[in-house]
Amino acid sequence: MYKALIIANEFPPMGGAGVQRTTKFVKYLRDFDIEPVVLTKDHPGGLTDGTLLNDIPSGVSIHRLKAYDTVNRKGVMRLPMKFIGTRILSPDSEYFWYKFNRKRAEKIVREEQIDCIYTTSFPYSSHLLGLHLKRMFPEIPWICDFRDEWTNNPYHLDSIYKKIKLKMEKRKEFEVTSNCDFFITNTPLMLKGFISDDPSLAEKSVFIPNGYDEDDFRDSEDRRDGGERFVITYTGSLYGRRNLDEFMEGLRAAIDRGHIRVDKLEIRIVGNIYEKVVNSYAEKYGLKDSIRSYGYLPHKESIQMLFNSDVILLVIGKGKGSRNFYTGKIFEYIRANRPILAIVPKDGVAADVIYETNTGKVVDPEDIEGVTTVLSELYKEWAEGRISHDPNWSEIEKYSRKKQTEALSDIFKNVIEMAAERSRK
């Protein structure tokens, strides 16, 4: 059995969407003759979900390197250090974690007798640690996995601080892409963008989408619990372009036209979202009695909230680059067997998933009237007791986390065997 060093700065008990992909890979790699060895950071606090540790197989070696945390720091230095971490450090707030733990990482590679190294971002500092190890151990193949774009990330393009650092980060990004042995993204359009920036990736890359884990759904109850209310649920984060503005504008128009009764409406917001953000929407759109905020919930409880709904809301945001990615939760949405209202770029990868799986309605974020129309139609169907939903389950099953782990394990084996062949020559 080969040993793979999995470098993932974000890992349980840290909570949130960023840990899901790596956690599921670690859960299933042994099924395909790969022994995972995890290198992560000591969890300093912040978003926590201890239930995710249940996915980690017994005996998996986990090395938690010292955290040099600038975001979750407590005390009087919290705000200045958070500003430094998120605005000034390059490429991100985990720069010190990468920089000061390099020797420890080298020791782990030697002691664990690692056959290949896998790094995943965000944060991009994980790839810088992989780059360092590749230079120290050139014979060990290194696989890079990008869950989000780096310099072409649309959310980063909105930041003046990122724009200032763009040239420097472009150089770092190219060092990573040109030196890795294999390259992975989670969407085809994202991969296309990376290849455009670095054509050398064309011969050593693939996309492996995010997905859902059937085990996460086994104990869930397939029941709506809104009673006399039409329940729309949103789970996840809200930041930057990813907001509820277009949804709220379309909803308010549907209410004003008499297509939706506000006293029959319940909007549930689940995730690590500031209460003041939810309250501002309630105030602005006259929905104080219709919006409920649940905060961050353990992963399986969040999934149950999907089953409790009549409609699930998906938002991506608009603007340059938004068509290139989808949020990880889209795959749990499509598995939850509820109609999805997807306010996403109509020519983007998120829309493609909804179309292929026949799991909802897609409306472009620029089309507020379209949002109003679809919401009105869904409400009318619900009120008449005939809300329609006919998913394509054969397409949905393609996004199984176990199948994706099998694809990753094949990559690991191929690069390891190719490296061994080179060493024999």
N, C-alpha and C positions, 0 to 999 in steps of 0.2 A: 504493500500500500504506500503510495506517494504521500509526502507531507507538504502541505501548502501553508505558507504564512499569510494570514488574512489580516492586512493592516487596515483597520477601520476605526478612526477616531471616535465615531458615533456608534455606540454599541450598548446593549442592555447592561445595567438597569436604566440607562438613559431612555427616555420615552420619545415619542414623536415619529413622524413618517420616515425620517432619515435612517432609522435603524432597521427598518423592516427587510430591505433587500438583503443586507449582509446576514442578518439573523437567520433568514430562511435558507440561504446558501449554507451556512454553518450547520443548520439542522439536518440537511439532507446529503451533504458531501460524502459522508461515510457510506451511504447506500451505493455510491459509485466508486468505491475504493480510493477515496482521497481523505486523508486525515487532516482536518483543519487545526491550525495553531493560530490563535487569535492574539493580535497585538493591538491594544486600544489604550485609552487613557483612564486613569482613575477618575471615577465620576465625582465631581466636586459639588454637585447639587444642581438645582434647576429642575427641568422637566424630567420626571422619573416615572417609570412603569416597571416595577419589579416582576410583574406577571410574565413579561417577555423572557425572563430567564428560564422559564419552563420549557422554552423551545431549544435550549442548548443541551445537546446530548451529554450524558454523564461521562466524566473523564476528559472532556475537551480541555486542552491546555490554554488558559487565558492569561496573558501577561498585561497587567494594567500599569502602564508607565505613568510616572508622576505628571500631574496636571499643572500646567502653568497658565491657569485660567484667567482670562481678562474680561469675560462676559458675565460669569456667574459669581465673581468675586464679591465678598461681603465687606461691610465696614465703610469707612470714610473714603477709601480709595476706589470704591466700586464704580462710580460714575466716570472719573477720569480714566481709569483703566479700561472700562468698557468702550469709551470713546477712542482710545488708542487702538484697542483690539479690532474694532469694527471699521474704523476710518483710516488709520495710518499704517498698521502692519500689512505687509505684503507676503503672501497672497491673502491672508485672512488672520483671524484672531488666534489660530492655533500654531502660528509661526514658532513661538518659543517651545511649544510641545515637541515639534519636529526638531528644532535646533538643539535643544538640550538633552534629548533622549537618543541621539544617534548612536552613541557608544553602547548603550544598553540594547538597542535594536540589533547591532552587529553581534553582540554576545548571544542573543536569542537565536539568531540564524545559525551560529556555530553549534550551540549546545543542542538545539532541536534537530540539527541535520536536515535543514529545509531543502526541498527539491524545487520549489518555485515560490515566487512572491507575488501576491495580489494586493493591489491598493485600490481603494474606492473613495470617491469624493462626492459630496462636500464633506469636510473641508479639503481644499486643494493641497494643503500642507501635507496630507497623507501621501500624495504623489511625490512631493519633494523628499519625503523620507524614503520612498521607494527608489527614487533616482539616486539618492546617496548610497543605498544598499546595492544597487546595480553597479555603481562604480567600485564599490568595495568587493563585490562578489560577481564579476562579469560573467562567470560561467553559469550562474543561476538565472533562469528565465524570469522575466518580470512582466506581469499582466496588469494593465491599467483599466479601471472601470469608472466611467463618468456617469453619475446619476443625473447631473445637471451640466449644462455648458459652463465654460470658464469665461474667457474674455468676450465671447459672443452671447453671454447670458443676458436676456432682455432686462432682468431686474437690476443687473449690474450697470447696464447702459444708462439707467436712470440716475445713477449716483455720481455726483461730482467728484467724490473721492476716488471712485473706481476709474473714472475718466483720466484723472491725474496720473494714476498708476498704470494706465493701460499699456504703454510701451514696455515697461518693465515686466509686466505680467505676461504680455505676448511672448517675450523672450523666454520666460520660465515655462510657459505652456509648451513652446516648441521644444525645449530641452526634454520635457517629459514625453511628448508624443514621438519624437525622433529617436529616443533611446530605449523605449519599452519594446519588449519582444512581441507583445500582442495588445490590441486595443479594443475596448468594448464601450458602447454607449447603450442607453436604454430606449432610444428611438431611432428610426432610420434617417429622419431629417437631421437630427443632431449629428449622426455619423457623417452624413453628407457634408455638413458644415465643417467638421474637423478635417475631412479629407481635402476639402477645398483649400484649407489653410496649410495642410501638410500632406501633399500627394503621396508620400511614402507610406501612409497608413492604408492605402487601398489594398495592398497585398497582405496585410496582417491585422485585419479588423472585422468586426461583426457587431450587430446589435442584438442584445438580449433584453426583451422588455421586462418591466415589472410584472407582478402577477398577484394571485391570491393563493392562500394556503387552505386547502379543504378542511384541515383540522380546526381552523379558526371558526368554522361554521357549524361544527358538529353538535354543539350544545345550544345553539341559538334557536329561539322559538319563532317560527314563521307566522307572525301575527301582527296586524295593525292594531294600535291601541288608542287611536285618536277619538274614537267614539263619534260624536257629532261634529267633529272638527276635521278639516282638510289639512293634513300634516305634511309639511315640506321640511326636510332635514338637510342641513349642511354640516359636514364634518371636515375638520382640517384647520388650516391656518388662514389668516387674512393679513396681507401686507403688500405694500406697493400697488402694483397693477392688479394683484389678486384681491379683489374687493367685491362687495355686493351691490355696487352702484347701479349697474345695468339691470340686475334682477329687481332691485327695489323700484327703479323708475318704471319698469314694465308692470310690476305688480300694482303700484299705485294707480297707474292708468286703468288697469283692469277693474280695480275696486271703484274708482271714480265713475266708470262707465256702467256700473251695476252688474258686471260679469262675475264678480267674486264678492261674497258677503264677508266683511271683515270679522264679524262675530262668529263666523264658521271657519276661521283660519287660524292655524298654529304653525309658526316658523320656529324650528329648533336649531340652535347653533351649538355645535359640539367641537371643542378644540381649545388649544392654548391661545385664547383670544381675550384681549383686555375687555373687561366689563363695560368700560366707557365707550368702546367702539360699538358694541351691541346697543347700548343705550342711545348713542347718537343716531343710529338708524331708526330706532323706535320713535325717537323724538321727531326727527326730520320728516318721517313718512307717516306719522300718525298711527303707529302700530304698537303702542305701549302694552295693550292687552293681548297682543298676538305673537310677540316674540319671547322665546324662553332661551336663556343661556345656560348651558350645562357645564361649561368649562372642560378641562381635559379629563377624559375617562380612560381607564384601562382598555387595551386594544379590543378585547372580546366584548366589553360593554359598549364600545363605540360601534361595533358591528351589529349588536342587538338593536341599537338605535336605528339602523338602516331598515331592519325588518319591521320595526314599529311604525314605519312611515307609509304614506301614500305615494309620495314622490320624493326623489333624492335630487338635490341640487349640486351641480358641478360647475365651477367657474375656473377659468384659466387667466383671463385678462386679455387686453388687446395691446397692439403695438408691435414694433419690430421684434422678430424672434419668437413671438408667442406661439406661432404655429408649430414650432419644432419640438415641443415637449408636452407631456401630460403629467398629471400628479399621480403618485403611486396609488392613491386611494381609488382611482378610476376602476381598477380591476376588482376591488372588493365591492364597488358599486354594481358592476355588471353581474357579479356572482350573487348579489343579494336579492335578485328577482323582484325588483321594484322599478317602475319607470324612472328614467333619468331625464331631468331637464339640464342639458349641457349648454351653457353659455360660453362657447369656445370658438376660436377661429374655424370657419367652415372648411377651410382648405388645410387644416392641420392634423397632426397625428392623433390628438384626442378625439376629434370628430371621426376619423377613420375607424377607431376602435368601436365607437358607438354605432356607426353604420354597419360594420362587419358583424357585430354581435346582435344587432337589432334590439338594442336595449334602451332606446330613448329618443328624444327629440333634440336636434341640434339647432341652435340659434347663434348667429354671429354676434359678438359683443356690440358691434356697431348698429345692430338692428333692434332698437328698443321696441318698435311696433311689433316685431316678430316675437319678442319675449311676452308682450301683452297677449298676443293671439294664442300662443301655445299655453300659457298659464290659464287663459279663459277656457280653452278646450279641455285641458286636464281637469279643471274644477267642474266643468259641466258633466264630464264623464263620471267623475267621483260622485257628484250629487245625484246622478241617475243610477248609481250602483253598477256601472259597467266600464270602469277604467280598464283600458286595454293594455296588454303587455304579452308579447310573444317572442321571447329571446331565442337566439340561435345557439343552442347549448353546445353543439359541436365546435363552434368558433370560440365560445367562452372557455371550453376545456383546454384550449391551446395555451392559455395563460396560467396554467398550473405552476406553482413554485417548484414542485418536484421536477417537472419536465425542464424547467429553466436551469435548475441545478445540474441536471444531466448534461445539458449543453455546455455549461461552464466546466464541468469535470472533463469533458472531451477535449476542451481547449487546454486545460492543465496538462493532461496526458500527452497531447500532441507536442506542446512546447518543451516539455520535459524530455520526451524521447528525441526530439530534434536536437536539443542541447547535448544529450548524451552521444548522439551520432556525430556531432561536430567534434566533441572531445576525443573521439576514437580516431579521427582522421589525422 
